[in-house]
Amino acid sequence: MSSNKNALIRYKTLDKCLKNKYKKYTLEDLIDECSEALFEFEGKESFVSKRTVQLDLQNMRSEKFGYEAPIEVYERRYYRYSDPEYSIHQISVNENDLKAMNNAVQILKQFKDFSMFKDMNGVIQKLEDSIHATNQKSIIHLDKNEQLKGLEYIDVLYEAILNKKVLKICYKSFKAREENILTVHPQLLKEYNNRWFLICWHKKAIYNLALDRMVSIETDNETEYIDKDFDADRYFGEVIGATVSETQRPQNVIFTVKSDHAPYVKTKPFHHSQEIIKEDQECTTFKICVQLNFELERMILGMGEFLTVLGPRKLKQRIAKSIRIAHSNYQNSEIGDGEL
């Protein structure tokens, strides 16, 4: 059992004793009660030291955890609350606390129709009732799309990662003619640009599987799970998006953005490695160090005529080719302005 959970059990036990009006508790009594409570939860002998209980009482008295419990020693040996109505579970909150809780509730409400947050519905309602936020409209809106294909798999994938379960996934990529059955060891759920991906271990390598290309999922109880102790920040540290190459090294990508659009890139960098190389009245030149992938190209193309890639040459050529094809699509279009 974690030390934090042990501490919570002790605080709850001490609170129960200190508000008991019909029994006197010495420090030794409090130690015994805490030891017994931990034994009930852990199922094994768990001795709580005198020093530990003394520190617990000190923490409960202080502002450290917001309790400021009115604990007193009377008759020079017994412990109790000087206020018989006090309990650490009945702590009042001030106006700033209510505002902060209300903001959190409004954000949580936006997820309550999302499958993995359905169990939160009751909790959110209780919070609303407690802080009188029911009639307040949301002032924060998060971009989400509950109609995305594959969202129905998030719950089972989340549970598989949490409980370290191997899965057999029937998968059909956009380019494949037939479905494939993949035995995978799920490590992480990744969201990028309103699409969800499963990062998993498969055949001695890390794979990235899009949820919208999954056909079905089954649990494989026969295969032993492989935990790769996955570090998401490190794994995605050199890319934009969710596509990572195990063999490609990051490259310096140099691009210019016209002056009237440069502030958008300055305030929302393409990547954490972004830096400004040069700036004048006409444009700003930026540099990022990333792998060249699909998401990077889509981001660059999304800036249209306001962004120009200077290097590397391979990326510059790919972007130029995409623009030529797009231009050709409009040149060859036979649809007139009013025909749609």
KAWO-V289205 format. One record per pair of residues at least 4 apart in sequence whose C-alpha atoms are under 8 Angstrom apart, sorted by the first residue. I is the first residue (numbers start at 0). J is the second residue. If there is no record, write none. Layout:
((I/J) (I/J))
//
This chain:
((0/4) (0/5) (0/41) (1/5) (2/6) (3/7) (4/8) (5/9) (5/37) (6/10) (6/55) (7/11) (8/12) (8/33) (8/36) (8/37) (9/13) (9/33) (9/36) (9/37) (9/55) (10/14) (10/55) (10/59) (11/15) (12/16) (12/32) (12/33) (12/36) (13/17) (13/29) (13/32) (13/33) (14/18) (14/86) (14/87) (15/19) (16/24) (16/29) (16/79) (17/24) (17/70) (17/78) (17/79) (17/80) (18/79) (18/80) (18/83) (18/84) (18/85) (18/86) (19/79) (20/83) (23/77) (23/78) (23/79) (24/28) (24/29) (24/77) (24/78) (24/79) (25/29) (25/76) (25/77) (25/78) (26/30) (26/49) (26/76) (26/77) (26/78) (27/31) (27/49) (28/32) (29/33) (29/52) (30/34) (30/47) (30/48) (30/49) (30/52) (31/35) (31/47) (32/36) (33/37) (33/47) (34/38) (34/44) (34/45) (34/46) (34/47) (35/39) (35/45) (36/40) (37/41) (37/42) (37/45) (38/42) (38/43) (38/44) (38/45) (39/43) (47/51) (47/52) (48/52) (49/53) (50/54) (51/55) (52/56) (53/57) (54/58) (55/59) (56/60) (56/70) (57/61) (58/62) (58/63) (58/64) (59/63) (59/64) (59/66) (59/67) (59/68) (60/66) (60/67) (60/68) (60/69) (60/70) (61/65) (61/66) (61/67) (61/68) (62/66) (62/67) (66/87) (66/90) (68/80) (68/85) (68/86) (68/87) (69/80) (69/81) (69/82) (69/85) (70/78) (70/79) (70/80) (70/81) (71/78) (71/79) (71/80) (71/81) (72/76) (72/77) (72/78) (72/79) (73/77) (73/78) (73/79) (80/85) (85/89) (86/90) (92/96) (92/97) (93/97) (94/98) (95/99) (96/100) (97/101) (97/130) (98/102) (99/103) (100/104) (100/130) (101/105) (101/127) (101/130) (101/132) (102/106) (103/107) (104/108) (104/123) (104/126) (104/127) (105/109) (105/136) (105/137) (105/138) (105/139) (106/110) (106/137) (106/139) (106/140) (106/141) (107/111) (107/123) (108/123) (109/140) (109/141) (110/116) (111/116) (111/117) (111/119) (111/120) (112/116) (112/117) (112/145) (113/117) (113/145) (114/150) (114/151) (114/153) (114/154) (115/153) (115/154) (116/120) (118/122) (119/123) (120/124) (121/125) (122/126) (123/127) (124/128) (125/129) (126/130) (127/131) (127/132) (127/133) (128/132) (128/133) (142/193) (143/193) (144/193) (145/150) (146/150) (147/194) (147/211) (148/210) (148/211) (149/153) (149/195) (149/210) (149/211) (149/212) (149/213) (150/195) (150/210) (150/211) (152/156) (152/210) (152/216) (153/157) (154/158) (155/159) (156/160) (156/185) (156/188) (156/197) (157/161) (157/188) (158/162) (159/163) (159/164) (159/165) (159/166) (159/185) (160/164) (160/185) (160/186) (160/187) (163/184) (163/185) (163/224) (163/226) (164/184) (164/185) (164/218) (164/219) (164/220) (164/224) (165/182) (165/183) (165/184) (165/185) (165/218) (165/219) (165/220) (165/222) (165/223) (165/224) (166/181) (166/182) (166/183) (166/184) (166/185) (166/216) (166/217) (166/218) (166/219) (167/180) (167/181) (167/182) (167/183) (167/216) (167/217) (167/218) (167/219) (168/179) (168/180) (168/181) (168/182) (168/183) (168/213) (168/214) (168/215) (168/216) (168/217) (169/178) (169/179) (169/180) (169/181) (169/213) (169/214) (169/215) (169/216) (170/178) (170/179) (170/180) (170/181) (170/212) (170/213) (170/214) (170/215) (171/175) (171/176) (171/177) (171/178) (171/179) (171/212) (171/213) (171/214) (172/178) (172/212) (173/212) (181/201) (182/201) (182/219) (183/199) (183/200) (183/201) (184/199) (184/200) (184/201) (184/224) (184/225) (184/226) (185/197) (185/198) (185/199) (185/200) (186/197) (186/198) (186/199) (186/200) (186/226) (186/227) (186/228) (186/229) (187/197) (187/198) (187/199) (187/229) (187/231) (188/195) (188/196) (188/197) (188/198) (189/195) (189/196) (189/197) (189/198) (189/241) (190/194) (190/195) (190/196) (190/241) (191/195) (191/240) (191/241) (192/240) (194/209) (194/210) (195/209) (195/210) (195/211) (196/207) (196/208) (196/209) (196/210) (196/241) (197/206) (197/207) (197/208) (197/209) (197/210) (198/205) (198/206) (198/207) (198/208) (199/205) (199/206) (199/207) (199/208) (200/204) (200/205) (200/206) (200/225) (200/227) (201/205) (201/206) (207/241) (207/242) (208/212) (208/213) (209/213) (229/234) (230/234) (231/235) (231/236) (232/236) (233/237) (234/243) (235/239) (235/240) (235/241) (235/243) (237/249) (237/288) (237/289) (237/290) (238/242) (238/243) (238/249) (238/270) (238/289) (238/290) (238/291) (238/292) (239/269) (239/270) (239/289) (239/290) (239/292) (239/294) (239/295) (240/294) (240/295) (241/294) (242/292) (242/293) (242/294) (243/290) (243/292) (244/290) (247/290) (248/289) (248/290) (249/288) (249/289) (249/290) (249/291) (250/287) (250/288) (250/289) (250/290) (250/291) (250/311) (251/286) (251/287) (251/288) (251/289) (251/310) (251/311) (252/286) (252/287) (252/288) (252/289) (252/308) (252/309) (252/310) (252/311) (253/284) (253/285) (253/286) (253/287) (253/308) (253/309) (253/310) (253/311) (254/284) (254/285) (254/286) (254/306) (254/307) (254/308) (254/309) (254/310) (255/282) (255/283) (255/284) (255/285) (255/306) (255/307) (255/308) (255/309) (256/260) (256/261) (256/282) (256/283) (256/284) (256/285) (256/305) (256/306) (256/307) (257/261) (257/281) (257/282) (257/283) (257/305) (257/306) (258/262) (258/279) (258/280) (258/281) (258/282) (258/283) (259/282) (260/264) (260/305) (261/265) (261/282) (261/283) (262/266) (263/267) (264/268) (264/269) (268/273) (269/273) (269/287) (270/287) (270/289) (271/287) (272/286) (272/287) (272/288) (273/285) (273/286) (273/287) (273/288) (274/285) (274/286) (274/287) (275/283) (275/284) (275/285) (275/286) (276/283) (276/284) (276/285) (276/286) (277/283) (277/284) (277/285) (278/282) (278/283) (278/284) (279/283) (291/295) (291/296) (291/314) (292/296) (293/297) (294/298) (295/299) (296/300) (296/314) (296/318) (297/301) (298/302) (299/303) (299/306) (299/318) (300/318) (302/306) (308/314) (308/315) (308/318) (309/315) (310/314) (310/315) (311/315) (312/316) (313/317) (314/318) (315/319) (316/320) (317/321) (318/322) (319/323) (320/324) (321/325) (322/326) (323/327) (324/328) (325/329) (326/330) (327/331) (328/332) (334/338) (334/339) (335/339))
//
